[in-house]
Amino acid sequence: MFSDSYLSNRLVLVYLRGKELSHGGLIDLTGLHVGMGRGYDYSDSLLAANNFYREPVGHALQNFRKLGLRRIDVVLEDERIARFNLQLHGSEIPNANEMLLSETALSTLPLYFGVSNRRADAAVIIHRFNDALRQMRDDGTLARMLQ
């Protein structure tokens, strides 16, 4: 059983200043080497696209380092993960201060909390989660947590 969506992953492009992308979409990737996460659940349209070169790595930080060293042209990453890594590890990433995030998301994927249907109390857990989520949205707690 799944809850209501509590968050959305916005997949954005991270690039170096001076290498601006015109649309922030798949068309901008034509001919580029794109740092991606190995095993990440990308959208069907992104997986089917064949206009760019995929450069998979195991951790986002590796992609940011490769971008800073100009070994790849752009990184495709969840916006929150990108901002977190650049803020926390900026001093370890070459040219981190020159990295920009596209305003347009390539895709937006909703996130859900899940509980096994084998649990007798699964429906109760999901109901309680959804109630707490609704309260947190209403009183602004969720928004404050995500700042």
N, CA and C atoms as an extended XYZ file, in Angstrom:
441
Properties=species:S:1:pos:R:3:atomname:S:1:resname:S:1:resid:I:1 pbc="F F F"
N         0.849       -1.175        0.000 N   MET     1
C         0.000        0.000        0.000 CA  MET     1
C         0.893        1.236        0.000 C   MET     1
N         0.440        2.242       -0.726 N   PHE     2
C         1.218        3.471       -0.814 CA  PHE     2
C         0.439        4.650       -0.266 C   PHE     2
N         1.184        5.573        0.290 N   SER     3
C         0.622        6.806        0.837 CA  SER     3
C         0.341        7.789       -0.289 C   SER     3
N        -0.189        8.928        0.094 N   ASP     4
C        -0.233       10.069       -0.819 CA  ASP     4
C         1.212       10.480       -1.087 C   ASP     4
N         1.445       11.132       -2.184 N   SER     5
C         2.797       11.598       -2.493 CA  SER     5
C         3.208       12.657       -1.464 C   SER     5
N         4.391       12.489       -0.895 N   TYR     6
C         4.855       13.437        0.118 CA  TYR     6
C         5.936       14.378       -0.409 C   TYR     6
N         6.470       14.086       -1.597 N   LEU     7
C         7.551       14.874       -2.148 CA  LEU     7
C         7.660       14.528       -3.624 C   LEU     7
N         8.305       15.375       -4.388 N   SER     8
C         8.565       15.079       -5.794 CA  SER     8
C        10.045       15.256       -6.082 C   SER     8
N        10.582       14.317       -6.830 N   ASN     9
C        11.951       14.444       -7.324 CA  ASN     9
C        11.906       15.224       -8.624 C   ASN     9
N        12.608       16.332       -8.662 N   ARG    10
C        12.744       17.112       -9.904 CA  ARG    10
C        14.118       16.818      -10.479 C   ARG    10
N        14.154       16.141      -11.608 N   LEU    11
C        15.422       15.863      -12.266 CA  LEU    11
C        15.820       17.063      -13.097 C   LEU    11
N        16.940       17.663      -12.733 N   VAL    12
C        17.424       18.864      -13.410 CA  VAL    12
C        18.803       18.603      -14.006 C   VAL    12
N        19.226       19.504      -14.856 N   LEU    13
C        20.556       19.453      -15.440 CA  LEU    13
C        21.464       20.405      -14.687 C   LEU    13
N        22.657       19.944      -14.368 N   VAL    14
C        23.662       20.778      -13.721 CA  VAL    14
C        24.778       20.966      -14.745 C   VAL    14
N        25.172       22.217      -14.946 N   TYR    15
C        26.159       22.532      -15.983 CA  TYR    15
C        27.048       23.662      -15.494 C   TYR    15
N        28.132       23.884      -16.203 N   LEU    16
C        29.056       24.952      -15.843 CA  LEU    16
C        28.634       26.271      -16.479 C   LEU    16
N        28.797       27.347      -15.737 N   ARG    17
C        28.526       28.697      -16.254 CA  ARG    17
C        29.267       28.859      -17.578 C   ARG    17
N        28.594       29.445      -18.543 N   GLY    18
C        29.181       29.605      -19.861 CA  GLY    18
C        28.797       28.494      -20.818 C   GLY    18
N        28.195       27.457      -20.295 N   LYS    19
C        27.739       26.319      -21.112 CA  LYS    19
C        26.216       26.201      -21.007 C   LYS    19
N        25.539       27.361      -20.926 N   GLU    20
C        24.099       27.402      -20.701 CA  GLU    20
C        23.336       26.538      -21.709 C   GLU    20
N        22.241       26.020      -21.225 N   LEU    21
C        21.358       25.186      -22.032 CA  LEU    21
C        20.168       26.026      -22.454 C   LEU    21
N        19.732       25.887      -23.677 N   SER    22
C        18.675       26.772      -24.165 CA  SER    22
C        17.298       26.426      -23.611 C   SER    22
N        16.984       25.161      -23.457 N   HIS    23
C        15.645       24.787      -23.000 CA  HIS    23
C        15.627       24.038      -21.676 C   HIS    23
N        16.731       23.418      -21.320 N   GLY    24
C        16.759       22.586      -20.117 CA  GLY    24
C        16.057       21.270      -20.349 C   GLY    24
N        15.960       20.851      -21.611 N   GLY    25
C        15.259       19.617      -21.944 CA  GLY    25
C        16.152       18.623      -22.655 C   GLY    25
N        15.557       17.515      -23.059 N   LEU    26
C        16.302       16.447      -23.735 CA  LEU    26
C        17.021       16.923      -24.990 C   LEU    26
N        16.432       17.858      -25.711 N   ILE    27
C        17.043       18.346      -26.947 CA  ILE    27
C        18.394       19.000      -26.670 C   ILE    27
N        18.537       19.616      -25.487 N   ASP    28
C        19.801       20.258      -25.112 CA  ASP    28
C        20.934       19.258      -24.924 C   ASP    28
N        20.602       17.993      -24.746 N   LEU    29
C        21.618       16.983      -24.466 CA  LEU    29
C        22.271       16.421      -25.725 C   LEU    29
N        21.787       16.792      -26.876 N   THR    30
C        22.281       16.232      -28.128 CA  THR    30
C        23.799       16.342      -28.244 C   THR    30
N        24.426       15.169      -28.394 N   GLY    31
C        25.870       15.088      -28.560 CA  GLY    31
C        26.681       15.242      -27.289 C   GLY    31
N        26.026       15.469      -26.141 N   LEU    32
C        26.746       15.710      -24.887 CA  LEU    32
C        27.012       14.420      -24.119 C   LEU    32
N        28.013       14.478      -23.245 N   HIS    33
C        28.313       13.403      -22.302 CA  HIS    33
C        27.614       13.779      -20.990 C   HIS    33
N        26.661       12.935      -20.593 N   VAL    34
C        25.777       13.242      -19.469 CA  VAL    34
C        26.073       12.320      -18.292 C   VAL    34
N        26.444       12.912      -17.156 N   GLY    35
C        26.642       12.152      -15.932 CA  GLY    35
C        25.298       11.772      -15.344 C   GLY    35
N        25.122       10.475      -15.102 N   MET    36
C        23.859        9.952      -14.575 CA  MET    36
C        24.164        8.988      -13.437 C   MET    36
N        23.162        8.705      -12.639 N   GLY    37
C        23.305        7.739      -11.559 CA  GLY    37
C        23.077        6.328      -12.062 C   GLY    37
N        23.956        5.420      -11.691 N   ARG    38
C        23.815        4.025      -12.068 CA  ARG    38
C        22.631        3.415      -11.308 C   ARG    38
N        21.716        2.793      -12.036 N   GLY    39
C        20.579        2.123      -11.410 CA  GLY    39
C        19.429        3.031      -11.019 C   GLY    39
N        19.480        4.317      -11.376 N   TYR    40
C        18.424        5.255      -11.019 CA  TYR    40
C        17.208        5.008      -11.901 C   TYR    40
N        16.035        5.216      -11.377 N   ASP    41
C        14.787        4.981      -12.104 CA  ASP    41
C        14.401        6.227      -12.895 C   ASP    41
N        14.990        6.373      -14.080 N   TYR    42
C        14.698        7.514      -14.938 CA  TYR    42
C        13.397        7.273      -15.704 C   TYR    42
N        12.831        8.336      -16.259 N   SER    43
C        11.591        8.227      -17.034 CA  SER    43
C        11.834        7.426      -18.309 C   SER    43
N        10.758        6.857      -18.846 N   ASP    44
C        10.848        6.064      -20.072 CA  ASP    44
C        11.394        6.893      -21.234 C   ASP    44
N        10.957        8.158      -21.341 N   SER    45
C        11.424        8.999      -22.451 CA  SER    45
C        12.927        9.261      -22.357 C   SER    45
N        13.418        9.435      -21.146 N   LEU    46
C        14.845        9.659      -20.964 CA  LEU    46
C        15.629        8.386      -21.282 C   LEU    46
N        15.127        7.249      -20.835 N   LEU    47
C        15.811        5.992      -21.105 CA  LEU    47
C        15.804        5.648      -22.591 C   LEU    47
N        14.765        6.064      -23.300 N   ALA    48
C        14.660        5.769      -24.730 CA  ALA    48
C        15.472        6.742      -25.591 C   ALA    48
N        15.813        7.889      -25.055 N   ALA    49
C        16.544        8.901      -25.835 CA  ALA    49
C        17.915        8.367      -26.236 C   ALA    49
N        18.289        8.659      -27.477 N   ASN    50
C        19.597        8.190      -27.958 CA  ASN    50
C        20.430        9.328      -28.555 C   ASN    50
N        20.135       10.553      -28.139 N   ASN    51
C        20.842       11.707      -28.695 CA  ASN    51
C        22.020       12.178      -27.842 C   ASN    51
N        22.371       11.422      -26.800 N   PHE    52
C        23.484       11.806      -25.935 CA  PHE    52
C        24.203       10.555      -25.419 C   PHE    52
N        25.360       10.777      -24.813 N   TYR    53
C        26.169        9.689      -24.270 CA  TYR    53
C        25.969        9.612      -22.764 C   TYR    53
N        25.628        8.441      -22.280 N   ARG    54
C        25.421        8.232      -20.844 CA  ARG    54
C        26.758        7.912      -20.172 C   ARG    54
N        26.978        8.539      -19.023 N   GLU    55
C        28.193        8.323      -18.231 CA  GLU    55
C        27.753        7.977      -16.807 C   GLU    55
N        27.372        6.707      -16.552 N   PRO    56
C        26.845        6.329      -15.233 CA  PRO    56
C        27.923        6.196      -14.161 C   PRO    56
N        27.587        6.644      -12.957 N   VAL    57
C        28.450        6.490      -11.784 CA  VAL    57
C        27.596        6.040      -10.605 C   VAL    57
N        28.265        5.616       -9.543 N   GLY    58
C        27.561        5.105       -8.374 CA  GLY    58
C        27.103        6.163       -7.386 C   GLY    58
N        27.683        7.363       -7.446 N   HIS    59
C        27.346        8.400       -6.465 CA  HIS    59
C        27.362        9.768       -7.147 C   HIS    59
N        26.410       10.606       -6.790 N   ALA    60
C        26.276       11.932       -7.398 CA  ALA    60
C        27.545       12.765       -7.288 C   ALA    60
N        28.242       12.658       -6.185 N   LEU    61
C        29.456       13.441       -5.981 CA  LEU    61
C        30.497       13.171       -7.071 C   LEU    61
N        30.563       11.918       -7.536 N   GLN    62
C        31.489       11.581       -8.624 CA  GLN    62
C        31.156       12.386       -9.878 C   GLN    62
N        29.873       12.512      -10.174 N   ASN    63
C        29.465       13.275      -11.354 CA  ASN    63
C        29.829       14.744      -11.230 C   ASN    63
N        29.659       15.318      -10.062 N   PHE    64
C        29.976       16.736       -9.883 CA  PHE    64
C        31.481       16.973      -10.032 C   PHE    64
N        32.277       16.042       -9.527 N   ARG    65
C        33.728       16.167       -9.702 CA  ARG    65
C        34.101       16.057      -11.174 C   ARG    65
N        33.488       15.109      -11.879 N   LYS    66
C        33.764       14.949      -13.314 CA  LYS    66
C        33.348       16.200      -14.092 C   LYS    66
N        32.217       16.784      -13.719 N   LEU    67
C        31.770       18.007      -14.374 CA  LEU    67
C        32.753       19.140      -14.116 C   LEU    67
N        33.170       19.281      -12.869 N   GLY    68
C        34.118       20.331      -12.519 CA  GLY    68
C        35.443       20.207      -13.251 C   GLY    68
N        35.829       18.988      -13.564 N   LEU    69
C        37.070       18.734      -14.304 CA  LEU    69
C        36.842       18.715      -15.816 C   LEU    69
N        35.605       18.981      -16.218 N   ARG    70
C        35.200       19.023      -17.633 CA  ARG    70
C        35.371       17.683      -18.345 C   ARG    70
N        35.185       16.608      -17.598 N   ARG    71
C        35.243       15.264      -18.187 CA  ARG    71
C        33.881       14.851      -18.727 C   ARG    71
N        32.841       15.532      -18.278 N   ILE    72
C        31.495       15.380      -18.818 CA  ILE    72
C        30.944       16.786      -19.060 C   ILE    72
N        29.871       16.862      -19.820 N   ASP    73
C        29.304       18.166      -20.182 CA  ASP    73
C        28.219       18.649      -19.238 C   ASP    73
N        27.497       17.705      -18.650 N   VAL    74
C        26.343       18.052      -17.831 CA  VAL    74
C        26.034       16.874      -16.904 C   VAL    74
N        25.395       17.167      -15.779 N   VAL    75
C        24.958       16.133      -14.834 CA  VAL    75
C        23.446       16.164      -14.774 C   VAL    75
N        22.839       14.993      -14.797 N   LEU    76
C        21.400       14.861      -14.599 CA  LEU    76
C        21.201       14.344      -13.188 C   LEU    76
N        20.542       15.152      -12.343 N   GLU    77
C        20.436       14.777      -10.935 CA  GLU    77
C        19.163       15.351      -10.320 C   GLU    77
N        18.710       14.715       -9.263 N   ASP    78
C        17.603       15.249       -8.474 CA  ASP    78
C        18.029       16.609       -7.918 C   ASP    78
N        17.148       17.571       -8.008 N   GLU    79
C        17.483       18.938       -7.595 CA  GLU    79
C        17.948       19.014       -6.146 C   GLU    79
N        17.255       18.343       -5.240 N   ARG    80
C        17.641       18.411       -3.827 CA  ARG    80
C        18.997       17.752       -3.583 C   ARG    80
N        19.243       16.640       -4.240 N   ILE    81
C        20.529       15.959       -4.093 CA  ILE    81
C        21.650       16.824       -4.658 C   ILE    81
N        21.394       17.462       -5.786 N   ALA    82
C        22.396       18.349       -6.383 CA  ALA    82
C        22.725       19.497       -5.433 C   ALA    82
N        21.716       20.182       -4.939 N   ARG    83
C        21.954       21.324       -4.038 CA  ARG    83
C        22.678       20.879       -2.765 C   ARG    83
N        22.262       19.750       -2.214 N   PHE    84
C        22.888       19.220       -1.002 CA  PHE    84
C        24.368       18.945       -1.231 C   PHE    84
N        24.695       18.235       -2.303 N   ASN    85
C        26.089       17.895       -2.590 CA  ASN    85
C        26.942       19.126       -2.862 C   ASN    85
N        26.400       20.072       -3.615 N   LEU    86
C        27.168       21.276       -3.911 CA  LEU    86
C        27.397       22.112       -2.657 C   LEU    86
N        26.401       22.137       -1.772 N   GLN    87
C        26.563       22.901       -0.532 CA  GLN    87
C        27.512       22.190        0.434 C   GLN    87
N        27.324       20.905        0.634 N   LEU    88
C        28.113       20.166        1.617 CA  LEU    88
C        29.536       19.880        1.139 C   LEU    88
N        29.691       19.570       -0.141 N   HIS    89
C        30.986       19.150       -0.665 CA  HIS    89
C        31.602       20.143       -1.652 C   HIS    89
N        31.063       21.344       -1.713 N   GLY    90
C        31.545       22.327       -2.676 CA  GLY    90
C        33.040       22.534       -2.657 C   GLY    90
N        33.645       22.510       -1.482 N   SER    91
C        35.092       22.734       -1.387 CA  SER    91
C        35.903       21.580       -1.979 C   SER    91
N        35.270       20.416       -2.141 N   GLU    92
C        35.953       19.236       -2.693 CA  GLU    92
C        35.703       19.079       -4.194 C   GLU    92
N        34.846       19.916       -4.755 N   ILE    93
C        34.449       19.792       -6.155 CA  ILE    93
C        35.088       20.909       -6.959 C   ILE    93
N        35.918       20.556       -7.943 N   PRO    94
C        36.513       21.606       -8.780 CA  PRO    94
C        35.429       22.445       -9.463 C   PRO    94
N        35.590       23.736       -9.446 N   ASN    95
C        34.676       24.677      -10.107 CA  ASN    95
C        33.222       24.594       -9.617 C   ASN    95
N        33.017       24.176       -8.391 N   ALA    96
C        31.653       24.064       -7.857 CA  ALA    96
C        30.922       25.405       -7.899 C   ALA    96
N        31.641       26.490       -7.683 N   ASN    97
C        31.011       27.815       -7.693 CA  ASN    97
C        30.571       28.244       -9.097 C   ASN    97
N        30.964       27.490      -10.124 N   GLU    98
C        30.566       27.791      -11.503 CA  GLU    98
C        29.417       26.892      -11.975 C   GLU    98
N        28.909       26.040      -11.085 N   MET    99
C        27.851       25.109      -11.469 CA  MET    99
C        26.478       25.718      -11.269 C   MET    99
N        25.636       25.543      -12.275 N   LEU   100
C        24.276       26.063      -12.265 CA  LEU   100
C        23.294       24.919      -12.476 C   LEU   100
N        22.075       25.094      -11.974 N   LEU   101
C        21.017       24.109      -12.155 CA  LEU   101
C        19.978       24.672      -13.106 C   LEU   101
N        19.503       23.826      -14.023 N   SER   102
C        18.458       24.266      -14.943 CA  SER   102
C        17.187       24.557      -14.150 C   SER   102
N        16.474       25.576      -14.567 N   GLU   103
C        15.211       25.901      -13.897 CA  GLU   103
C        14.122       24.920      -14.291 C   GLU   103
N        14.199       24.437      -15.519 N   THR   104
C        13.222       23.489      -16.023 CA  THR   104
C        13.656       22.074      -15.657 C   THR   104
N        12.739       21.280      -15.138 N   ALA   105
C        13.035       19.886      -14.813 CA  ALA   105
C        12.820       19.013      -16.046 C   ALA   105
N        13.716       18.051      -16.249 N   LEU   106
C        13.524       17.083      -17.330 CA  LEU   106
C        12.339       16.177      -17.025 C   LEU   106
N        12.184       15.870      -15.754 N   SER   107
C        11.021       15.102      -15.319 CA  SER   107
C        10.794       15.347      -13.836 C   SER   107
N         9.595       15.091      -13.411 N   THR   108
C         9.231       15.199      -12.009 CA  THR   108
C         8.569       13.885      -11.609 C   THR   108
N         9.133       13.240      -10.613 N   LEU   109
C         8.636       11.944      -10.174 CA  LEU   109
C         8.123       12.046       -8.738 C   LEU   109
N         6.873       11.674       -8.491 N   PRO   110
C         6.351       11.720       -7.127 CA  PRO   110
C         6.943       10.610       -6.262 C   PRO   110
N         7.106       10.890       -4.974 N   LEU   111
C         7.603        9.906       -4.011 CA  LEU   111
C         6.481        9.525       -3.053 C   LEU   111
N         6.479        8.255       -2.673 N   TYR   112
C         5.450        7.710       -1.801 CA  TYR   112
C         6.094        6.900       -0.680 C   TYR   112
N         5.383        6.801        0.414 N   PHE   113
C         5.749        5.923        1.518 CA  PHE   113
C         4.984        4.624        1.291 C   PHE   113
N         5.656        3.486        1.407 N   GLY   114
C         4.997        2.211        1.160 CA  GLY   114
C         5.066        1.280        2.354 C   GLY   114
N         4.028        0.471        2.494 N   VAL   115
C         3.949       -0.538        3.550 CA  VAL   115
C         3.490       -1.839        2.900 C   VAL   115
N         4.112       -2.937        3.277 N   SER   116
C         3.766       -4.239        2.718 CA  SER   116
C         2.299       -4.580        2.983 C   SER   116
N         1.646       -5.089        1.943 N   ASN   117
C         0.257       -5.533        2.091 CA  ASN   117
C         0.136       -6.736        3.013 C   ASN   117
N         1.235       -7.393        3.292 N   ARG   118
C         1.213       -8.557        4.190 CA  ARG   118
C         0.981       -8.156        5.639 C   ARG   118
N         1.222       -6.890        5.940 N   ARG   119
C         0.973       -6.427        7.312 CA  ARG   119
C        -0.520       -6.238        7.517 C   ARG   119
N        -1.028       -6.761        8.581 N   ALA   120
C        -2.458       -6.629        8.880 CA  ALA   120
C        -2.842       -5.170        9.131 C   ALA   120
N        -1.896       -4.381        9.614 N   ASP   121
C        -2.172       -2.984        9.946 CA  ASP   121
C        -1.703       -2.012        8.853 C   ASP   121
N        -1.453       -2.502        7.657 N   ALA   122
C        -0.941       -1.648        6.579 CA  ALA   122
C        -1.868       -0.459        6.304 C   ALA   122
N        -3.153       -0.713        6.210 N   ALA   123
C        -4.103        0.365        5.914 CA  ALA   123
C        -4.112        1.413        7.025 C   ALA   123
N        -3.997        0.973        8.262 N   VAL   124
C        -3.975        1.895        9.401 CA  VAL   124
C        -2.714        2.764        9.342 C   VAL   124
N        -1.567        2.143        9.054 N   ILE   125
C        -0.309        2.888        8.973 CA  ILE   125
C        -0.389        3.943        7.873 C   ILE   125
N        -0.878        3.545        6.709 N   ILE   126
C        -0.987        4.482        5.587 CA  ILE   126
C        -1.961        5.609        5.930 C   ILE   126
N        -3.075        5.270        6.536 N   HIS   127
C        -4.058        6.289        6.921 CA  HIS   127
C        -3.435        7.295        7.903 C   HIS   127
N        -2.721        6.800        8.899 N   ARG   128
C        -2.079        7.686        9.884 CA  ARG   128
C        -1.006        8.559        9.217 C   ARG   128
N        -0.233        7.945        8.338 N   PHE   129
C         0.788        8.705        7.625 CA  PHE   129
C         0.152        9.831        6.822 C   PHE   129
N        -0.896        9.504        6.059 N   ASN   130
C        -1.573       10.518        5.244 CA  ASN   130
C        -2.173       11.627        6.094 C   ASN   130
N        -2.753       11.266        7.245 N   ASP   131
C        -3.296       12.283        8.152 CA  ASP   131
C        -2.196       13.218        8.660 C   ASP   131
N        -1.070       12.633        9.089 N   ALA   132
C         0.039       13.443        9.591 CA  ALA   132
C         0.608       14.312        8.465 C   ALA   132
N         0.701       13.758        7.276 N   LEU   133
C         1.197       14.516        6.122 CA  LEU   133
C         0.282       15.705        5.833 C   LEU   133
N        -1.009       15.480        5.851 N   ARG   134
C        -1.979       16.561        5.617 CA  ARG   134
C        -1.832       17.656        6.675 C   ARG   134
N        -1.698       17.270        7.934 N   GLN   135
C        -1.526       18.250        9.011 CA  GLN   135
C        -0.230       19.049        8.825 C   GLN   135
N         0.847       18.357        8.456 N   MET   136
C         2.138       19.025        8.256 CA  MET   136
C         2.079       19.998        7.077 C   MET   136
N         1.324       19.646        6.050 N   ARG   137
C         1.157       20.574        4.925 CA  ARG   137
C         0.326       21.783        5.364 C   ARG   137
N        -0.742       21.524        6.091 N   ASP   138
C        -1.644       22.592        6.518 CA  ASP   138
C        -0.975       23.584        7.457 C   ASP   138
N        -0.151       23.100        8.385 N   ASP   139
C         0.450       24.022        9.361 CA  ASP   139
C         1.839       24.530        8.940 C   ASP   139
N         2.311       24.094        7.769 N   GLY   140
C         3.577       24.596        7.251 CA  GLY   140
C         4.810       23.832        7.706 C   GLY   140
N         4.627       22.810        8.540 N   THR   141
C         5.767       22.041        9.043 CA  THR   141
C         6.540       21.386        7.910 C   THR   141
N         5.860       20.787        6.956 N   LEU   142
C         6.529       20.112        5.840 CA  LEU   142
C         7.373       21.093        5.038 C   LEU   142
N         6.812       22.243        4.738 N   ALA   143
C         7.542       23.255        3.974 CA  ALA   143
C         8.799       23.696        4.719 C   ALA   143
N         8.692       23.882        6.033 N   ARG   144
C         9.852       24.288        6.819 CA  ARG   144
C        10.925       23.191        6.839 C   ARG   144
N        10.506       21.946        6.911 N   MET   145
C        11.446       20.831        6.934 CA  MET   145
C        12.230       20.743        5.615 C   MET   145
N        11.611       21.121        4.535 N   LEU   146
C        12.217       20.968        3.211 CA  LEU   146
C        13.022       22.192        2.770 C   LEU   146
N        13.081       23.214        3.604 N   GLN   147
C        13.845       24.411        3.245 CA  GLN   147
C        15.317       24.164        3.319 C   GLN   147
